[in-house]
Amino acid sequence: MARIAYLREQLARAERLAKAILDRQTAERLQAFAAECREELHNLTHRAAA
């Protein structure tokens, strides 16, 4: 459960920063990191439900 909470927090933070930052390259990296967190979160929640 701690990993799921961590991923949710990091996902929200990365998306929030990506919207606020002006540097395009950094924003794209943050969006990519958010996508990785979202995918891992999806995998963990579906594995826990099964």
Biopython code that builds the backbone (N, CA, C, O; Angstrom):
import numpy as np
from Bio.PDB.StructureBuilder import StructureBuilder

atoms = [
    (1, "MET", "N", (0.810, -1.204, 0.000)),
    (1, "MET", "CA", (0.000, 0.000, 0.000)),
    (1, "MET", "C", (0.850, 1.263, 0.000)),
    (1, "MET", "O", (0.456, 2.270, -0.588)),
    (2, "ALA", "N", (1.989, 1.225, 0.640)),
    (2, "ALA", "CA", (2.841, 2.412, 0.689)),
    (2, "ALA", "C", (3.299, 2.801, -0.708)),
    (2, "ALA", "O", (3.379, 3.988, -1.023)),
    (3, "ARG", "N", (3.597, 1.829, -1.539)),
    (3, "ARG", "CA", (4.050, 2.111, -2.908)),
    (3, "ARG", "C", (2.928, 2.781, -3.706)),
    (3, "ARG", "O", (3.187, 3.700, -4.484)),
    (4, "ILE", "N", (1.714, 2.336, -3.523)),
    (4, "ILE", "CA", (0.571, 2.917, -4.238)),
    (4, "ILE", "C", (0.382, 4.373, -3.835)),
    (4, "ILE", "O", (0.170, 5.232, -4.691)),
    (5, "ALA", "N", (0.456, 4.651, -2.557)),
    (5, "ALA", "CA", (0.315, 6.031, -2.075)),
    (5, "ALA", "C", (1.451, 6.891, -2.607)),
    (5, "ALA", "O", (1.230, 8.032, -3.013)),
    (6, "TYR", "N", (2.660, 6.353, -2.609)),
    (6, "TYR", "CA", (3.812, 7.079, -3.132)),
    (6, "TYR", "C", (3.618, 7.409, -4.610)),
    (6, "TYR", "O", (3.871, 8.536, -5.034)),
    (7, "LEU", "N", (3.175, 6.439, -5.387)),
    (7, "LEU", "CA", (2.974, 6.667, -6.822)),
    (7, "LEU", "C", (1.892, 7.706, -7.076)),
    (7, "LEU", "O", (2.040, 8.553, -7.957)),
    (8, "ARG", "N", (0.819, 7.648, -6.321)),
    (8, "ARG", "CA", (-0.249, 8.643, -6.478)),
    (8, "ARG", "C", (0.264, 10.050, -6.183)),
    (8, "ARG", "O", (-0.059, 11.005, -6.889)),
    (9, "GLU", "N", (1.064, 10.159, -5.131)),
    (9, "GLU", "CA", (1.626, 11.459, -4.762)),
    (9, "GLU", "C", (2.583, 11.973, -5.836)),
    (9, "GLU", "O", (2.518, 13.142, -6.214)),
    (10, "GLN", "N", (3.460, 11.117, -6.324)),
    (10, "GLN", "CA", (4.421, 11.524, -7.347)),
    (10, "GLN", "C", (3.723, 11.872, -8.661)),
    (10, "GLN", "O", (4.108, 12.824, -9.340)),
    (11, "LEU", "N", (2.709, 11.109, -9.013)),
    (11, "LEU", "CA", (1.940, 11.366, -10.225)),
    (11, "LEU", "C", (1.291, 12.740, -10.163)),
    (11, "LEU", "O", (1.391, 13.518, -11.112)),
    (12, "ALA", "N", (0.638, 13.039, -9.071)),
    (12, "ALA", "CA", (-0.022, 14.343, -8.912)),
    (12, "ALA", "C", (0.999, 15.474, -8.939)),
    (12, "ALA", "O", (0.771, 16.503, -9.576)),
    (13, "ARG", "N", (2.116, 15.288, -8.257)),
    (13, "ARG", "CA", (3.144, 16.326, -8.202)),
    (13, "ARG", "C", (3.740, 16.576, -9.583)),
    (13, "ARG", "O", (3.922, 17.727, -9.981)),
    (14, "ALA", "N", (4.045, 15.512, -10.312)),
    (14, "ALA", "CA", (4.645, 15.658, -11.646)),
    (14, "ALA", "C", (3.691, 16.365, -12.600)),
    (14, "ALA", "O", (4.113, 17.236, -13.361)),
    (15, "GLU", "N", (2.414, 16.003, -12.569)),
    (15, "GLU", "CA", (1.444, 16.651, -13.452)),
    (15, "GLU", "C", (1.265, 18.121, -13.095)),
    (15, "GLU", "O", (1.151, 18.972, -13.977)),
    (16, "ARG", "N", (1.240, 18.414, -11.811)),
    (16, "ARG", "CA", (1.084, 19.799, -11.359)),
    (16, "ARG", "C", (2.284, 20.644, -11.791)),
    (16, "ARG", "O", (2.118, 21.763, -12.276)),
    (17, "LEU", "N", (3.483, 20.107, -11.614)),
    (17, "LEU", "CA", (4.688, 20.832, -12.020)),
    (17, "LEU", "C", (4.767, 21.008, -13.532)),
    (17, "LEU", "O", (5.167, 22.067, -14.017)),
    (18, "ALA", "N", (4.386, 19.973, -14.276)),
    (18, "ALA", "CA", (4.446, 20.048, -15.736)),
    (18, "ALA", "C", (3.543, 21.157, -16.272)),
    (18, "ALA", "O", (3.870, 21.792, -17.274)),
    (19, "LYS", "N", (2.420, 21.389, -15.617)),
    (19, "LYS", "CA", (1.507, 22.451, -16.052)),
    (19, "LYS", "C", (2.045, 23.836, -15.711)),
    (19, "LYS", "O", (1.778, 24.804, -16.423)),
    (20, "ALA", "N", (2.801, 23.928, -14.622)),
    (20, "ALA", "CA", (3.259, 25.229, -14.136)),
    (20, "ALA", "C", (4.601, 25.659, -14.714)),
    (20, "ALA", "O", (4.923, 26.847, -14.698)),
    (21, "ILE", "N", (5.377, 24.731, -15.215)),
    (21, "ILE", "CA", (6.747, 25.037, -15.639)),
    (21, "ILE", "C", (6.762, 25.567, -17.070)),
    (21, "ILE", "O", (5.939, 25.168, -17.893)),
    (22, "LEU", "N", (7.682, 26.449, -17.358)),
    (22, "LEU", "CA", (7.758, 27.063, -18.677)),
    (22, "LEU", "C", (8.730, 26.345, -19.621)),
    (22, "LEU", "O", (8.606, 26.454, -20.840)),
    (23, "ASP", "N", (9.684, 25.623, -19.063)),
    (23, "ASP", "CA", (10.670, 24.917, -19.868)),
    (23, "ASP", "C", (10.026, 23.682, -20.504)),
    (23, "ASP", "O", (9.612, 22.761, -19.800)),
    (24, "ARG", "N", (9.945, 23.669, -21.820)),
    (24, "ARG", "CA", (9.239, 22.606, -22.529)),
    (24, "ARG", "C", (9.857, 21.226, -22.300)),
    (24, "ARG", "O", (9.144, 20.244, -22.089)),
    (25, "GLN", "N", (11.176, 21.162, -22.343)),
    (25, "GLN", "CA", (11.850, 19.870, -22.175)),
    (25, "GLN", "C", (11.580, 19.294, -20.778)),
    (25, "GLN", "O", (11.318, 18.100, -20.635)),
    (26, "THR", "N", (11.644, 20.120, -19.785)),
    (26, "THR", "CA", (11.386, 19.670, -18.417)),
    (26, "THR", "C", (9.931, 19.243, -18.265)),
    (26, "THR", "O", (9.644, 18.234, -17.620)),
    (27, "ALA", "N", (9.017, 19.999, -18.850)),
    (27, "ALA", "CA", (7.604, 19.653, -18.787)),
    (27, "ALA", "C", (7.356, 18.301, -19.448)),
    (27, "ALA", "O", (6.574, 17.498, -18.939)),
    (28, "GLU", "N", (8.010, 18.044, -20.572)),
    (28, "GLU", "CA", (7.846, 16.760, -21.253)),
    (28, "GLU", "C", (8.401, 15.612, -20.414)),
    (28, "GLU", "O", (7.816, 14.530, -20.373)),
    (29, "ARG", "N", (9.518, 15.846, -19.752)),
    (29, "ARG", "CA", (10.090, 14.807, -18.882)),
    (29, "ARG", "C", (9.177, 14.525, -17.693)),
    (29, "ARG", "O", (9.014, 13.376, -17.282)),
    (30, "LEU", "N", (8.589, 15.576, -17.149)),
    (30, "LEU", "CA", (7.651, 15.386, -16.047)),
    (30, "LEU", "C", (6.415, 14.617, -16.495)),
    (30, "LEU", "O", (5.923, 13.751, -15.773)),
    (31, "GLN", "N", (5.916, 14.933, -17.684)),
    (31, "GLN", "CA", (4.761, 14.198, -18.224)),
    (31, "GLN", "C", (5.108, 12.727, -18.459)),
    (31, "GLN", "O", (4.288, 11.846, -18.204)),
    (32, "ALA", "N", (6.311, 12.465, -18.941)),
    (32, "ALA", "CA", (6.751, 11.084, -19.149)),
    (32, "ALA", "C", (6.853, 10.348, -17.818)),
    (32, "ALA", "O", (6.452, 9.188, -17.716)),
    (33, "PHE", "N", (7.386, 11.013, -16.806)),
    (33, "PHE", "CA", (7.471, 10.408, -15.479)),
    (33, "PHE", "C", (6.075, 10.132, -14.926)),
    (33, "PHE", "O", (5.839, 9.081, -14.330)),
    (34, "ALA", "N", (5.157, 11.068, -15.122)),
    (34, "ALA", "CA", (3.781, 10.877, -14.670)),
    (34, "ALA", "C", (3.147, 9.672, -15.367)),
    (34, "ALA", "O", (2.414, 8.904, -14.743)),
    (35, "ALA", "N", (3.427, 9.510, -16.645)),
    (35, "ALA", "CA", (2.891, 8.363, -17.385)),
    (35, "ALA", "C", (3.454, 7.053, -16.840)),
    (35, "ALA", "O", (2.730, 6.064, -16.730)),
    (36, "GLU", "N", (4.737, 7.041, -16.500)),
    (36, "GLU", "CA", (5.347, 5.845, -15.912)),
    (36, "GLU", "C", (4.712, 5.521, -14.563)),
    (36, "GLU", "O", (4.424, 4.360, -14.270)),
    (37, "CYS", "N", (4.496, 6.537, -13.752)),
    (37, "CYS", "CA", (3.848, 6.337, -12.454)),
    (37, "CYS", "C", (2.433, 5.806, -12.635)),
    (37, "CYS", "O", (2.008, 4.892, -11.929)),
    (38, "ARG", "N", (1.709, 6.389, -13.588)),
    (38, "ARG", "CA", (0.331, 5.967, -13.851)),
    (38, "ARG", "C", (0.287, 4.497, -14.280)),
    (38, "ARG", "O", (-0.583, 3.744, -13.842)),
    (39, "GLU", "N", (1.229, 4.095, -15.140)),
    (39, "GLU", "CA", (1.258, 2.708, -15.607)),
    (39, "GLU", "C", (1.568, 1.748, -14.456)),
    (39, "GLU", "O", (0.915, 0.715, -14.312)),
    (40, "GLU", "N", (2.563, 2.092, -13.640)),
    (40, "GLU", "CA", (2.907, 1.226, -12.509)),
    (40, "GLU", "C", (1.760, 1.169, -11.507)),
    (40, "GLU", "O", (1.461, 0.106, -10.963)),
    (41, "LEU", "N", (1.127, 2.294, -11.266)),
    (41, "LEU", "CA", (-0.016, 2.339, -10.361)),
    (41, "LEU", "C", (-1.148, 1.457, -10.880)),
    (41, "LEU", "O", (-1.774, 0.720, -10.119)),
    (42, "HIS", "N", (-1.397, 1.540, -12.167)),
    (42, "HIS", "CA", (-2.426, 0.707, -12.792)),
    (42, "HIS", "C", (-2.099, -0.776, -12.605)),
    (42, "HIS", "O", (-2.965, -1.570, -12.238)),
    (43, "ASN", "N", (-0.853, -1.134, -12.859)),
    (43, "ASN", "CA", (-0.443, -2.535, -12.715)),
    (43, "ASN", "C", (-0.572, -3.013, -11.273)),
    (43, "ASN", "O", (-1.039, -4.126, -11.030)),
    (44, "LEU", "N", (-0.168, -2.194, -10.326)),
    (44, "LEU", "CA", (-0.243, -2.580, -8.919)),
    (44, "LEU", "C", (-1.675, -2.719, -8.441)),
    (44, "LEU", "O", (-1.992, -3.660, -7.713)),
    (45, "THR", "N", (-2.543, -1.805, -8.833)),
    (45, "THR", "CA", (-3.925, -1.867, -8.357)),
    (45, "THR", "C", (-4.675, -3.036, -8.975)),
    (45, "THR", "O", (-5.539, -3.629, -8.328)),
    (46, "HIS", "N", (-4.356, -3.372, -10.210)),
    (46, "HIS", "CA", (-5.031, -4.512, -10.827)),
    (46, "HIS", "C", (-4.486, -5.829, -10.292)),
    (46, "HIS", "O", (-5.218, -6.813, -10.190)),
    (47, "ARG", "N", (-3.209, -5.848, -9.954)),
    (47, "ARG", "CA", (-2.616, -7.056, -9.380)),
    (47, "ARG", "C", (-3.185, -7.294, -7.981)),
    (47, "ARG", "O", (-3.439, -8.436, -7.600)),
    (48, "ALA", "N", (-3.386, -6.215, -7.216)),
    (48, "ALA", "CA", (-3.914, -6.334, -5.862)),
    (48, "ALA", "C", (-5.382, -6.771, -5.879)),
    (48, "ALA", "O", (-5.838, -7.452, -4.961)),
    (49, "ALA", "N", (-6.117, -6.381, -6.918)),
    (49, "ALA", "CA", (-7.535, -6.723, -7.011)),
    (49, "ALA", "C", (-7.735, -8.176, -7.427)),
    (49, "ALA", "O", (-8.777, -8.765, -7.140)),
    (50, "ALA", "N", (-6.749, -8.756, -8.098)),
    (50, "ALA", "CA", (-6.902, -10.124, -8.602)),
    (50, "ALA", "C", (-6.634, -11.165, -7.553)),
    (50, "ALA", "O", (-6.724, -12.360, -7.832)),
]
sb = StructureBuilder()
sb.init_structure("model")
sb.init_model(0)
sb.init_chain("A")
sb.init_seg("    ")
for serial, (resi, resn, name, xyz) in enumerate(atoms, 1):
    if name == "N":
        sb.init_residue(resn, " ", resi, " ")
    sb.init_atom(name, np.array(xyz, "f"), 0.0, 1.0, " ", f" {name:<3s}", serial, name[0])
structure = sb.get_structure()
